[in-house]
Amino acid sequence: MKLQFTIREKLMIFYILLGILAVSSLGLYSFNSVRNAILARSFQQLTSVREVKKARIENFFKDRERDVLFISHVLTDTWGTYSSLRVGGKSVYSRIDLLMQEQQYYSDMFIIPTSKSLPALHYYVENNVVQQSQLSIDSIEFPKHFLSELFCIDTVSFFDYMLCNNHYMLGLAAPVSYFSDSIDAVIVAGISLQAINSIMLETNSYGGLGKSGESYLVGADNVMRSSSRFFDNAIMNQRVETKAVQSAFQHKIGTQIITDYRGVEVLSSYSTVSVFKTEWAILSEIDAQEVLIPVFDIRNDIILMSAIIIFVLCIIAFIFARKITSPLLALQSLAIDIAKGKYGKTIAIESQDEVGDLTEAFNHMSLKIYDKTKDLREREKRLQHFYAATSDGIILHDSENILLVSQAVCNMTEYTEHELLDMPIVDILLIPNPVRYMGHPDKTFVFETDCVKKDGTSFPVEVIDNPVEYEGTIVWASVIRNITERKESEKRLQTERTKRISSFIDGQDDERKRLSQELHDGIGQSLVGIKMRLDTIHLTENSENEHILEMVRTFVQQTISEVRRVSNNLLPSVLQDIGLKRAMEKLCSEISQDSGMNISLDTEMYTKIANDKIKTTIYRIVQEAIHNAIKHSHATDMNIMLIQEVSRVRLIIEDNGVGFDTENIPHRGNGLYSMQERVSILGGTITISSEIQGGTYIDVKIPLKKRS
């Protein structure tokens, strides 16, 4: 689903995104700048360390070259006394002792004569004392080719690490020539590993390489030539095949971030160092993670500051977006009001900018629209009358084919205009007498017929046909009016009239039947009793006549009371005698005593009604309601309330009887239609509601003023 944003939300998003972009760009630039600066500084430091160590290595071996040359010259001068040298000649031994013990640059030193008849001398340090031993040349475990190459040198030579007496040794060799035309002996000086490590190996964090940095040497065979800070016995055992080593042996000098021999990302500064004619790669490296610790701290600070800035920016963006959009929202609300027809409204101008100009223009437009509304309303009224007048369908036809139709005809028949134009007129209009109709083209016809819809159903219409001229010929214009509602109203009116007449006749018959029954059962019987008593007077003695006359008087009195009762039922004179309020109280009291039904009458809000018809109607409705409640509803409780208002009188009757279905009210026997007829004659309304087992509620409203 496509997201919908308000202009305020769009502005906020724009400002926030713009701020995030600016903060992110600045933060990224700052981060990269700091990172590049720290990396550049670290590379410079590594390069400085590498160059220092390179210079120290080169100077170290130059110094060792001078040492070996010095010993070679001393031996050359004293070779004639080699035998004294073997037994501890002080002139040479003191110098070798100085080099090996005090300077600690050498681990071994051999004096190997070219003559196998002479023993070789081996100087080594044991218990911090330089020891001397004699051994045969064959017992020295040098590589086989090494001695043959030694006896051919003519100056100081460097030899890389080689196995000698089960350990690796590197060092320098120099010839001893007592006789200038031949080599009498060779000096082999083995460089001490501690001497190399004192230059290359870093074991603390104060040498410029931190906790993870190191400098080391790598031979052309990609094997370490100096000790590792991380692995023991790395010399001639640990292979280093990194990009930095490869670049160094390609005679490149530089720095880069690589993965070292441990598989760790490091900053590496590399070049080569020349030891005589041998080239080693010299590298100074430090773990990238250690170098970038300040960068990570700065990154975290940048993220924190960026979050704070973005939060503040969100608040500022909300304030600015609200300030910008508030007038626009007010304009939107005004536009909605105008669209709803509430013209003439204006809003305050809050800013002197484009939005303010727009607000002023909108206010002016609203007032203009308000001024023009009166004319538009007048036109609208005329158009409404026109549309009402043309809501009837109009068909132009030539008695056979349809030529033109209005939209109202399409709406009536549910055909499209194109479908109607392809149909004959008789397919939708049932013409009662087409021969007479088509034979009088100059006469207006008004008739009622049925119009057929597209689904085959029909509805009644009234048709007015007039001849008109259309494209040079006389055709018929049929104005079609849907009279379905009128027909239904007439039908309902006729049904209602029939019901009312039937109800009125039934009421009269019931009243006559009831009156006849009362006359027969009451007054008739009383008169018969009087007659029978009078007939017995001549048959009795005079002493008993008085008693018979007394009985006749009693019957006559009863007959008079019965006549009054019947008379009251026909036209309750009690209303004239004691008034509506007392008459209702008397009626409720008598019926309550006779039937046992509890009747509650409330007439506190009733004063006086002058209209006798209204009083009679109310009295009769109460009589009928009580009669129905006793006879049909079997109610035990009934509440009657009579309320007199300013312009009407209201009667409310409610019982707790069995009730009935209001959708199926019988036409005879319960007097409901009689009630409705009485109220209708007085221009009032009666509402009867009931539910099965839910009692009956009657609400009667009769106007006090005469209807106009």
C-alpha positions as CSV (number, residue, x, y, z in Angstrom):
1,M,0.0,0.0,0.0
2,K,1.3,3.4,-0.9
3,L,2.1,5.6,2.1
4,Q,0.4,9.0,2.3
5,F,2.2,11.8,4.1
6,T,0.9,15.2,5.1
7,I,2.9,18.3,4.0
8,R,4.0,18.8,7.7
9,E,5.3,15.2,7.8
10,K,7.0,15.7,4.5
11,L,8.7,18.9,5.7
12,M,9.8,17.2,8.9
13,I,11.1,14.2,7.0
14,F,12.9,16.5,4.6
15,Y,14.5,18.5,7.4
16,I,15.5,15.4,9.3
17,L,16.9,13.7,6.3
18,L,18.8,16.8,5.3
19,G,20.2,17.0,8.9
20,I,21.0,13.4,8.9
21,L,22.8,13.7,5.6
22,A,24.7,16.7,6.8
23,V,25.6,15.2,10.1
24,S,26.4,11.8,8.5
25,S,28.6,13.5,5.9
26,L,30.4,15.6,8.5
27,G,30.7,12.6,10.8
28,L,32.0,10.4,8.0
29,Y,34.4,13.0,6.8
30,S,35.6,13.6,10.3
31,F,35.9,9.9,11.0
32,N,37.8,9.3,7.7
33,S,40.0,12.3,8.3
34,V,40.9,11.1,11.8
35,R,41.3,7.6,10.6
36,N,43.6,8.6,7.7
37,A,45.5,10.9,10.0
38,I,46.1,8.2,12.6
39,L,47.0,5.7,9.9
40,A,49.4,8.2,8.3
41,R,51.0,8.9,11.7
42,S,51.2,5.2,12.5
43,F,52.7,4.5,9.1
44,Q,55.2,7.3,9.6
45,Q,56.1,5.9,13.0
46,L,56.5,2.4,11.6
47,T,58.6,3.8,8.8
48,S,60.8,5.7,11.2
49,V,61.2,2.6,13.4
50,R,62.0,0.5,10.3
51,E,64.6,3.0,9.0
52,V,66.2,3.2,12.4
53,K,66.4,-0.6,12.7
54,K,67.6,-0.8,9.1
55,A,70.4,1.6,9.7
56,R,71.3,-0.2,13.0
57,I,71.4,-3.5,11.2
58,E,73.6,-2.2,8.4
59,N,75.9,-0.4,10.9
60,F,76.0,-3.5,13.1
61,F,77.3,-5.7,10.3
62,K,79.8,-3.0,9.2
63,D,81.1,-2.9,12.8
64,R,81.3,-6.7,12.8
65,E,83.2,-6.6,9.5
66,R,85.8,-4.3,11.1
67,D,86.0,-6.7,14.1
68,V,86.7,-9.7,11.9
69,L,89.2,-7.8,9.8
70,F,91.0,-6.7,13.0
71,I,91.2,-10.3,14.2
72,S,92.3,-11.4,10.7
73,H,95.1,-8.8,10.7
74,V,96.2,-9.9,14.2
75,L,96.3,-13.5,13.2
76,T,98.2,-12.7,10.0
77,D,100.9,-10.9,12.0
78,T,101.1,-13.7,14.5
79,W,100.5,-16.8,12.4
80,G,104.1,-17.9,12.8
81,T,103.4,-18.5,16.4
82,Y,100.1,-20.4,15.8
83,S,101.4,-23.1,18.2
84,S,101.5,-20.6,21.0
85,L,98.1,-19.3,20.0
86,R,96.7,-22.8,20.5
87,V,97.9,-23.0,24.0
88,G,96.4,-19.7,25.0
89,G,98.2,-17.0,23.2
90,K,97.2,-13.8,24.9
91,S,97.6,-11.4,22.0
92,V,94.7,-12.9,20.1
93,Y,92.7,-14.4,22.9
94,S,92.4,-11.1,24.7
95,R,90.9,-9.5,21.6
96,I,88.5,-12.4,21.0
97,D,87.5,-12.3,24.7
98,L,86.8,-8.6,24.4
99,L,84.5,-9.2,21.4
100,M,82.7,-12.3,22.7
101,Q,82.4,-11.6,26.4
102,E,82.3,-7.9,26.9
103,Q,80.5,-6.9,23.7
104,Q,78.4,-10.1,23.5
105,Y,78.1,-9.8,19.8
106,Y,79.3,-13.3,18.9
107,S,78.2,-16.7,20.0
108,D,81.1,-18.7,18.4
109,M,84.4,-18.0,16.7
110,F,86.4,-20.5,14.7
111,I,90.0,-20.3,13.5
112,I,90.3,-23.0,10.9
113,P,93.7,-23.6,9.3
114,T,93.8,-24.8,5.7
115,S,96.3,-27.5,6.7
116,K,94.5,-30.5,8.2
117,S,97.6,-31.2,10.2
118,L,96.9,-28.3,12.3
119,P,93.9,-28.4,14.7
120,A,91.1,-25.8,14.5
121,L,90.4,-23.5,17.4
122,H,86.9,-23.0,18.7
123,Y,86.1,-20.0,21.0
124,Y,82.7,-20.0,22.8
125,V,81.3,-18.5,26.0
126,E,80.5,-20.8,28.9
127,N,79.6,-19.5,32.4
128,N,80.3,-16.0,31.2
129,V,83.9,-17.0,30.4
130,V,85.4,-17.4,26.9
131,Q,86.5,-20.9,26.5
132,Q,88.9,-22.3,23.9
133,S,89.0,-25.8,22.5
134,Q,90.9,-27.6,19.8
135,L,89.2,-29.9,17.4
136,S,89.9,-31.4,14.1
137,I,88.5,-29.9,11.0
138,D,86.5,-32.9,10.2
139,S,84.7,-32.7,13.5
140,I,83.3,-29.2,12.7
141,E,79.7,-29.8,11.4
142,F,79.7,-27.2,8.7
143,P,77.9,-27.9,5.4
144,K,80.2,-29.7,3.1
145,H,80.4,-27.0,0.5
146,F,81.0,-24.3,3.1
147,L,84.7,-25.1,3.9
148,S,85.6,-25.3,0.3
149,E,84.0,-21.9,-0.3
150,L,85.7,-20.5,2.8
151,F,89.2,-21.4,1.6
152,C,88.5,-19.4,-1.6
153,I,87.6,-16.1,-0.1
154,D,89.9,-13.1,-0.4
155,T,88.1,-10.7,1.9
156,V,85.5,-10.6,4.6
157,S,82.4,-12.6,3.5
158,F,78.9,-12.9,5.0
159,F,77.2,-16.2,5.4
160,D,73.4,-16.5,6.0
161,Y,72.0,-18.9,8.6
162,M,73.3,-22.4,8.4
163,L,73.3,-25.4,10.6
164,C,76.5,-25.7,12.7
165,N,76.7,-28.2,15.5
166,N,72.9,-28.6,15.6
167,H,72.0,-25.0,15.7
168,Y,71.6,-22.2,13.2
169,M,74.4,-19.7,12.9
170,L,75.1,-16.7,10.7
171,G,78.1,-14.6,10.7
172,L,81.3,-13.4,8.9
173,A,84.3,-15.1,7.6
174,A,87.8,-13.6,6.8
175,P,91.0,-15.1,5.4
176,V,94.4,-15.2,7.3
177,S,97.3,-15.0,4.9
178,Y,100.7,-15.2,6.5
179,F,102.1,-15.7,3.1
180,S,100.5,-13.3,0.7
181,D,100.2,-15.8,-2.1
182,S,98.0,-18.3,-0.1
183,I,95.4,-18.6,2.6
184,D,96.8,-20.1,5.8
185,A,93.5,-20.1,7.8
186,V,90.0,-18.7,7.9
187,I,88.2,-16.9,10.7
188,V,84.5,-17.8,11.1
189,A,82.7,-15.4,13.5
190,G,79.1,-16.5,14.5
191,I,76.8,-13.6,15.3
192,S,75.0,-13.9,18.6
193,L,71.2,-14.1,18.3
194,Q,70.9,-11.8,21.3
195,A,72.8,-9.2,19.3
196,I,70.3,-9.3,16.5
197,N,67.3,-9.4,18.9
198,S,68.7,-6.3,20.7
199,I,68.2,-4.4,17.5
200,M,65.0,-6.0,16.0
201,L,63.0,-7.6,18.8
202,E,60.6,-5.4,20.8
203,T,59.2,-6.9,24.0
204,N,57.6,-3.8,25.6
205,S,55.1,-1.1,24.6
206,Y,57.6,1.7,24.9
207,G,59.7,1.2,21.8
208,G,57.3,2.9,19.5
209,L,55.5,-0.3,18.4
210,G,52.9,-0.5,21.2
211,K,51.6,-3.8,22.5
212,S,51.3,-5.6,19.2
213,G,54.1,-4.1,17.1
214,E,57.3,-5.8,16.0
215,S,60.1,-5.5,13.6
216,Y,61.6,-8.6,11.9
217,L,63.8,-9.7,9.1
218,V,62.8,-12.1,6.3
219,G,65.2,-13.9,3.9
220,A,64.7,-14.4,0.2
221,D,63.3,-17.9,1.0
222,N,60.4,-16.2,2.9
223,V,61.7,-17.5,6.3
224,M,62.3,-15.3,9.3
225,R,65.9,-14.2,10.0
226,S,65.1,-12.6,13.4
227,S,63.0,-13.6,16.4
228,S,59.2,-13.1,16.5
229,R,57.4,-11.4,19.3
230,F,54.6,-13.9,19.1
231,F,56.2,-17.3,18.3
232,D,59.3,-19.0,19.8
233,N,62.0,-20.4,17.6
234,A,60.8,-18.4,14.7
235,I,64.3,-18.0,13.1
236,M,64.5,-20.3,10.1
237,N,61.2,-21.9,11.0
238,Q,58.5,-19.3,10.6
239,R,57.5,-18.6,7.0
240,V,56.3,-15.1,6.0
241,E,54.6,-14.9,2.7
242,T,52.8,-11.6,2.9
243,K,52.2,-8.9,0.4
244,A,54.6,-6.7,2.2
245,V,57.4,-9.3,1.9
246,Q,56.7,-9.8,-1.8
247,S,56.7,-6.0,-2.4
248,A,60.0,-5.6,-0.5
249,F,61.7,-8.2,-2.6
250,Q,60.4,-6.4,-5.6
251,H,62.6,-3.5,-4.4
252,K,59.6,-1.5,-3.3
253,I,59.6,0.7,-0.3
254,G,56.3,1.6,1.2
255,T,53.4,1.0,3.7
256,Q,50.1,-0.8,3.4
257,I,47.5,-2.6,5.5
258,I,48.0,-6.4,5.1
259,T,47.3,-9.7,6.8
260,D,50.5,-10.8,8.5
261,Y,51.9,-14.3,9.0
262,R,49.5,-14.7,12.0
263,G,46.4,-14.0,9.9
264,V,45.9,-10.7,11.7
265,E,45.3,-7.4,9.9
266,V,48.3,-5.1,10.5
267,L,49.9,-1.9,9.4
268,S,53.2,-2.7,7.7
269,S,56.1,-0.6,6.6
270,Y,58.6,-2.6,4.5
271,S,61.8,-2.3,2.5
272,T,65.0,-4.3,2.1
273,V,68.3,-4.2,4.0
274,S,71.5,-5.2,2.4
275,V,74.0,-7.2,4.4
276,F,77.1,-7.4,2.2
277,K,75.6,-9.0,-1.0
278,T,72.6,-10.6,0.8
279,E,69.2,-8.9,0.8
280,W,66.7,-9.3,3.6
281,A,63.2,-7.8,3.9
282,I,62.9,-5.7,6.9
283,L,59.4,-5.0,8.2
284,S,57.9,-3.0,11.0
285,E,54.3,-3.9,11.8
286,I,51.6,-3.2,14.3
287,D,48.0,-4.6,14.7
288,A,45.4,-2.4,12.9
289,Q,43.0,-2.9,15.8
290,E,45.4,-1.4,18.3
291,V,46.2,1.5,16.0
292,L,42.5,2.2,15.4
293,I,41.4,2.2,19.0
294,P,41.4,6.0,19.1
295,V,39.5,6.0,15.8
296,F,36.9,3.7,17.3
297,D,36.6,6.0,20.4
298,I,36.2,9.0,18.1
299,R,33.6,7.1,16.0
300,N,31.6,6.4,19.2
301,D,31.8,10.1,20.1
302,I,30.7,11.0,16.6
303,I,27.8,8.7,16.8
304,L,26.7,10.0,20.2
305,M,27.0,13.6,19.1
306,S,25.2,12.8,15.8
307,A,22.3,11.3,17.8
308,I,22.1,14.3,20.0
309,I,22.2,16.7,17.0
310,I,19.6,14.6,15.2
311,F,17.3,14.7,18.2
312,V,17.7,18.4,18.5
313,L,17.2,18.7,14.8
314,C,13.9,16.7,15.1
315,I,12.6,19.2,17.6
316,I,13.6,22.1,15.5
317,A,12.2,20.5,12.3
318,F,8.9,19.9,14.1
319,I,8.7,23.5,15.2
320,F,9.6,24.9,11.8
321,A,7.3,22.5,10.0
322,R,4.5,23.4,12.3
323,K,5.1,27.1,11.8
324,I,5.2,26.7,8.0
325,T,2.2,24.3,7.7
326,S,-0.2,25.9,10.3
327,P,-1.3,28.6,7.8
328,L,-1.5,25.9,5.1
329,L,-3.7,23.7,7.3
330,A,-5.9,26.7,8.1
331,L,-6.2,27.3,4.3
332,Q,-7.1,23.7,3.9
333,S,-9.8,23.9,6.5
334,L,-11.1,27.1,4.9
335,A,-11.1,25.4,1.5
336,I,-13.1,22.5,2.9
337,D,-15.6,24.9,4.5
338,I,-16.0,26.6,1.1
339,A,-16.4,23.2,-0.6
340,K,-19.2,22.6,1.9
341,G,-20.9,25.8,1.1
342,K,-19.7,27.9,4.1
343,Y,-18.7,31.0,2.1
344,G,-17.4,34.3,3.4
345,K,-15.0,32.9,6.0
346,T,-11.5,34.3,6.3
347,I,-8.4,33.5,8.3
348,A,-5.8,35.8,10.0
349,I,-2.6,36.6,8.1
350,E,0.3,35.5,10.3
351,S,3.3,36.0,8.1
352,Q,4.4,38.5,5.5
353,D,5.7,36.0,2.9
354,E,4.4,33.9,0.1
355,V,2.1,32.0,2.5
356,G,0.8,35.3,3.8
357,D,0.2,36.5,0.2
358,L,-1.6,33.2,-0.5
359,T,-3.7,33.6,2.6
360,E,-4.7,37.1,1.6
361,A,-5.6,35.9,-1.9
362,F,-7.6,33.0,-0.5
363,N,-9.5,35.4,1.9
364,H,-10.3,37.7,-1.1
365,M,-11.5,34.6,-3.1
366,S,-13.7,33.5,-0.2
367,L,-15.3,36.9,0.0
368,K,-15.8,37.0,-3.8
369,I,-17.4,33.6,-3.7
370,Y,-19.7,34.8,-1.0
371,D,-20.7,37.8,-3.1
372,K,-21.4,35.6,-6.1
373,T,-23.3,33.0,-4.1
374,K,-26.6,34.8,-4.2
375,D,-26.7,34.8,-8.0
376,L,-25.6,31.2,-8.1
377,R,-28.3,30.2,-5.6
378,E,-31.0,31.9,-7.7
379,R,-29.7,30.1,-10.8
380,E,-29.5,26.9,-8.8
381,K,-33.2,27.3,-7.8
382,R,-34.2,27.8,-11.4
383,L,-32.1,24.8,-12.5
384,Q,-33.7,22.7,-9.8
385,H,-37.1,23.7,-11.1
386,F,-36.0,22.9,-14.6
387,Y,-34.6,19.5,-13.5
388,A,-37.8,18.8,-11.5
389,A,-39.8,19.7,-14.6
390,T,-37.7,17.5,-16.9
391,S,-37.4,14.5,-14.5
392,D,-40.1,12.9,-16.6
393,G,-38.9,11.0,-19.6
394,I,-39.1,12.4,-23.1
395,I,-39.1,10.3,-26.2
396,L,-39.3,11.5,-29.8
397,H,-40.6,8.9,-32.2
398,D,-42.4,8.5,-35.5
399,S,-45.0,6.1,-34.1
400,E,-42.7,3.2,-34.9
401,N,-39.0,4.0,-34.2
402,I,-37.5,5.9,-31.4
403,L,-35.6,8.9,-32.6
404,L,-34.4,10.6,-29.4
405,V,-34.6,9.9,-25.7
406,S,-33.7,11.8,-22.5
407,Q,-31.6,10.4,-19.7
408,A,-34.7,10.1,-17.6
409,V,-36.0,7.4,-19.9
410,C,-32.8,5.5,-19.6
411,N,-33.0,5.7,-15.8
412,M,-36.7,4.5,-15.9
413,T,-36.2,1.6,-18.3
414,E,-32.5,0.7,-17.4
415,Y,-31.7,0.6,-21.1
416,T,-28.8,2.6,-22.5
417,E,-29.5,5.3,-25.0
418,H,-27.9,3.3,-27.8
419,E,-30.2,0.3,-27.0
420,L,-33.3,2.4,-27.0
421,L,-32.5,4.0,-30.4
422,D,-32.5,0.5,-31.9
423,M,-35.9,-0.4,-30.5
424,P,-39.5,0.3,-31.7
425,I,-41.6,2.4,-29.4
426,V,-44.1,-0.5,-28.7
427,D,-41.3,-2.5,-27.0
428,I,-41.3,-0.2,-24.1
429,L,-44.7,1.6,-24.2
430,L,-48.0,-0.4,-24.2
431,I,-50.2,1.8,-26.4
432,P,-53.9,1.1,-25.7
433,N,-55.3,2.0,-29.1
434,P,-52.5,2.3,-31.6
435,V,-54.8,2.7,-34.6
436,R,-56.7,5.7,-33.2
437,Y,-53.4,7.0,-31.7
438,M,-51.6,7.0,-35.0
439,G,-54.6,8.2,-36.9
440,H,-54.7,11.6,-35.1
441,P,-51.2,13.1,-35.4
442,D,-52.4,16.6,-34.8
443,K,-54.1,15.9,-31.4
444,T,-52.7,15.8,-27.9
445,F,-53.3,12.5,-26.2
446,V,-53.1,11.8,-22.4
447,F,-53.4,8.3,-21.3
448,E,-52.1,5.8,-18.7
449,T,-50.3,2.7,-19.7
450,D,-47.4,0.4,-18.6
451,C,-43.7,1.0,-19.4
452,V,-41.6,-2.1,-19.8
453,K,-38.1,-2.2,-18.2
454,K,-35.1,-4.1,-19.5
455,D,-35.6,-6.9,-17.1
456,G,-39.1,-7.5,-18.4
457,T,-41.0,-5.9,-15.5
458,S,-43.3,-3.0,-16.0
459,F,-44.6,0.0,-14.1
460,P,-47.5,2.4,-14.6
461,V,-46.8,5.6,-16.4
462,E,-48.8,8.6,-17.6
463,V,-48.1,9.6,-21.2
464,I,-48.7,13.0,-22.8
465,D,-48.2,12.9,-26.6
466,N,-47.8,16.0,-28.7
467,P,-46.9,16.4,-32.3
468,V,-43.7,18.3,-33.0
469,E,-41.5,19.1,-35.9
470,Y,-38.2,17.3,-36.1
471,E,-35.8,17.6,-39.0
472,G,-38.5,18.8,-41.3
473,T,-41.1,16.1,-40.4
474,I,-43.8,15.8,-37.9
475,V,-43.0,13.3,-35.1
476,W,-44.5,12.7,-31.6
477,A,-43.0,13.9,-28.4
478,S,-44.0,11.5,-25.6
479,V,-43.6,12.9,-22.1
480,I,-43.5,9.8,-19.7
481,R,-44.2,10.2,-16.0
482,N,-43.7,7.4,-13.6
483,I,-47.0,7.2,-11.5
484,T,-46.0,4.2,-9.5
485,E,-46.1,6.1,-6.2
486,R,-49.4,7.8,-7.1
487,K,-50.9,4.4,-7.9
488,E,-49.6,2.9,-4.7
489,S,-50.9,5.9,-2.8
490,E,-54.3,5.6,-4.4
491,K,-54.3,1.9,-3.6
492,R,-53.3,2.5,0.0
493,L,-55.8,5.3,0.3
494,Q,-58.6,3.0,-1.0
495,T,-57.5,0.2,1.3
496,E,-57.5,2.6,4.2
497,R,-60.9,4.0,3.3
498,T,-62.2,0.5,3.0
499,K,-60.8,-0.4,6.4
500,R,-62.2,2.7,8.0
501,I,-65.7,2.2,6.5
502,S,-65.6,-1.5,7.5
503,S,-64.4,-0.6,11.0
504,F,-67.1,2.1,11.3
505,I,-69.8,-0.2,10.2
506,D,-68.5,-3.0,12.4
507,G,-68.4,-0.6,15.3
508,Q,-72.0,0.4,14.7
509,D,-73.1,-3.2,14.4
510,D,-71.2,-4.1,17.6
511,E,-72.7,-1.1,19.4
512,R,-76.2,-2.0,18.2
513,K,-75.6,-5.6,19.2
514,R,-74.3,-4.6,22.6
515,L,-77.2,-2.1,23.1
516,S,-79.7,-4.8,22.1
517,Q,-78.2,-7.2,24.5
518,E,-78.2,-4.7,27.3
519,L,-81.8,-3.7,26.6
520,H,-82.8,-7.4,26.4
521,D,-80.9,-8.6,29.4
522,G,-81.2,-5.5,31.6
523,I,-84.2,-3.2,30.9
524,G,-86.3,-5.9,29.3
525,Q,-86.0,-8.3,32.2
526,S,-86.7,-5.5,34.6
527,L,-89.9,-4.5,32.7
528,V,-91.0,-8.2,32.6
529,G,-90.5,-8.5,36.4
530,I,-92.5,-5.3,37.0
531,K,-95.3,-6.6,34.7
532,M,-95.4,-10.0,36.5
533,R,-95.6,-8.3,39.9
534,L,-98.4,-6.0,38.8
535,D,-100.3,-9.0,37.4
536,T,-100.4,-10.6,40.8
537,I,-102.0,-7.7,42.6
538,H,-105.6,-8.7,41.9
539,L,-104.9,-12.2,43.0
540,T,-103.6,-11.3,46.4
541,E,-105.2,-9.9,49.5
542,N,-105.0,-6.2,50.2
543,S,-102.6,-6.7,53.0
544,E,-99.9,-8.1,50.6
545,N,-100.4,-5.4,47.9
546,E,-98.2,-3.0,49.8
547,H,-95.3,-5.5,49.7
548,I,-95.8,-6.1,46.0
549,L,-95.9,-2.4,45.3
550,E,-92.6,-1.9,47.2
551,M,-91.0,-4.6,45.1
552,V,-92.3,-2.9,41.9
553,R,-90.8,0.4,43.1
554,T,-87.5,-1.4,43.6
555,F,-87.6,-2.9,40.0
556,V,-88.5,0.5,38.6
557,Q,-85.5,2.1,40.4
558,Q,-83.2,-0.6,39.0
559,T,-84.7,-0.1,35.6
560,I,-84.0,3.6,35.8
561,S,-80.4,2.9,36.8
562,E,-79.9,0.5,34.0
563,V,-81.4,3.1,31.6
564,R,-78.9,5.6,32.8
565,R,-76.0,3.2,32.4
566,V,-77.0,2.4,28.9
567,S,-77.5,6.1,28.2
568,N,-74.0,6.8,29.6
569,N,-72.5,4.2,27.3
570,L,-74.3,5.7,24.3
571,L,-73.4,9.3,25.3
572,P,-71.8,9.6,28.6
573,S,-73.7,12.4,30.3
574,V,-71.3,11.9,33.3
575,L,-68.8,14.0,31.3
576,Q,-71.2,16.9,31.4
577,D,-72.1,16.3,35.0
578,I,-68.8,15.7,36.8
579,G,-66.2,16.4,34.1
580,L,-63.6,14.1,32.3
581,K,-61.3,13.7,35.3
582,R,-64.0,12.6,37.8
583,A,-65.6,10.5,35.1
584,M,-62.4,8.6,34.4
585,E,-61.8,8.1,38.1
586,K,-65.3,6.7,38.5
587,L,-64.9,4.4,35.5
588,C,-61.6,3.0,36.6
589,S,-62.9,2.5,40.2
590,E,-66.0,0.6,39.1
591,I,-64.2,-1.6,36.6
592,S,-61.4,-2.3,39.1
593,Q,-64.0,-3.4,41.7
594,D,-65.9,-5.6,39.1
595,S,-62.8,-7.2,37.4
596,G,-60.2,-7.2,40.1
597,M,-57.6,-5.5,37.7
598,N,-55.4,-2.9,39.4
599,I,-55.9,0.3,37.4
600,S,-53.6,3.3,38.2
601,L,-54.9,6.7,37.0
602,D,-52.6,9.8,36.9
603,T,-54.4,13.1,36.0
604,E,-52.2,15.5,38.0
605,M,-51.1,17.3,34.8
606,Y,-54.6,17.7,33.5
607,T,-56.6,21.0,34.0
608,K,-59.7,21.3,31.8
609,I,-60.7,20.7,28.2
610,A,-63.6,22.7,26.7
611,N,-64.0,20.6,23.6
612,D,-66.7,17.9,24.3
613,K,-65.6,15.8,21.3
614,I,-62.1,15.5,22.7
615,K,-63.4,14.6,26.1
616,T,-65.7,12.0,24.7
617,T,-62.9,10.5,22.5
618,I,-60.6,10.3,25.4
619,Y,-63.3,8.7,27.6
620,R,-64.2,6.2,24.9
621,I,-60.5,5.2,24.2
622,V,-60.0,4.6,27.9
623,Q,-63.2,2.5,27.9
624,E,-62.1,0.5,24.9
625,A,-58.5,0.0,26.2
626,I,-59.8,-1.3,29.5
627,H,-62.3,-3.5,27.8
628,N,-59.5,-5.0,25.5
629,A,-57.1,-5.4,28.4
630,I,-59.7,-7.4,30.4
631,K,-61.2,-9.4,27.5
632,H,-58.1,-10.0,25.2
633,S,-54.9,-9.2,27.1
634,H,-55.9,-10.7,30.5
635,A,-53.9,-7.9,32.1
636,T,-53.6,-7.6,35.9
637,D,-52.1,-4.1,36.0
638,M,-52.8,-1.0,33.9
639,N,-51.4,2.5,34.1
640,I,-53.3,5.5,32.6
641,M,-51.8,9.0,32.4
642,L,-53.6,12.1,31.1
643,I,-51.4,15.0,30.3
644,Q,-52.6,18.4,29.1
645,E,-49.9,20.5,27.3
646,V,-50.1,24.0,25.7
647,S,-51.3,22.9,22.3
648,R,-52.4,19.3,22.7
649,V,-53.6,16.7,25.2
650,R,-51.8,13.4,25.6
651,L,-53.2,10.0,26.8
652,I,-50.8,7.2,27.7
653,I,-52.2,3.7,28.5
654,E,-49.9,0.8,29.3
655,D,-50.8,-2.8,30.6
656,N,-48.9,-6.0,31.4
657,G,-51.1,-8.3,29.3
658,V,-50.2,-11.0,26.8
659,G,-49.9,-8.5,24.0
660,F,-50.3,-9.2,20.3
661,D,-48.5,-9.0,16.9
662,T,-48.9,-5.5,15.6
663,E,-48.1,-6.7,12.0
664,N,-51.3,-8.9,12.0
665,I,-53.9,-6.8,13.8
666,P,-57.4,-8.3,13.3
667,H,-60.1,-6.1,11.7
668,R,-62.8,-7.0,14.1
669,G,-63.4,-7.6,17.8
670,N,-60.7,-5.4,19.5
671,G,-61.8,-1.8,18.7
672,L,-58.3,-0.7,17.7
673,Y,-59.5,0.7,14.3
674,S,-62.3,2.5,16.2
675,M,-59.7,4.2,18.3
676,Q,-57.7,5.2,15.3
677,E,-60.8,6.5,13.5
678,R,-61.8,8.6,16.5
679,V,-58.3,10.1,16.9
680,S,-58.0,10.7,13.1
681,I,-61.3,12.7,13.0
682,L,-59.8,15.1,15.6
683,G,-56.5,15.5,13.7
684,G,-54.5,13.6,16.2
685,T,-52.2,10.6,16.2
686,I,-52.3,7.3,18.0
687,T,-49.3,4.9,18.4
688,I,-50.0,1.3,19.4
689,S,-47.1,-0.9,20.1
690,S,-47.2,-4.4,21.6
691,E,-45.2,-7.6,21.9
692,I,-46.2,-11.1,22.5
693,Q,-46.1,-11.6,26.3
694,G,-44.8,-8.0,26.5
695,G,-47.9,-6.0,27.2
696,T,-49.5,-3.2,25.2
697,Y,-48.6,0.5,25.0
698,I,-51.0,3.2,23.6
699,D,-49.9,6.8,23.1
700,V,-52.6,9.2,21.9
701,K,-51.9,12.9,20.9
702,I,-54.8,15.2,20.1
703,P,-54.3,18.9,19.2
704,L,-56.4,21.3,21.2
705,K,-56.6,23.9,18.5
706,K,-58.8,23.4,15.5
707,R,-56.9,22.3,12.3
708,S,-56.6,24.8,9.6
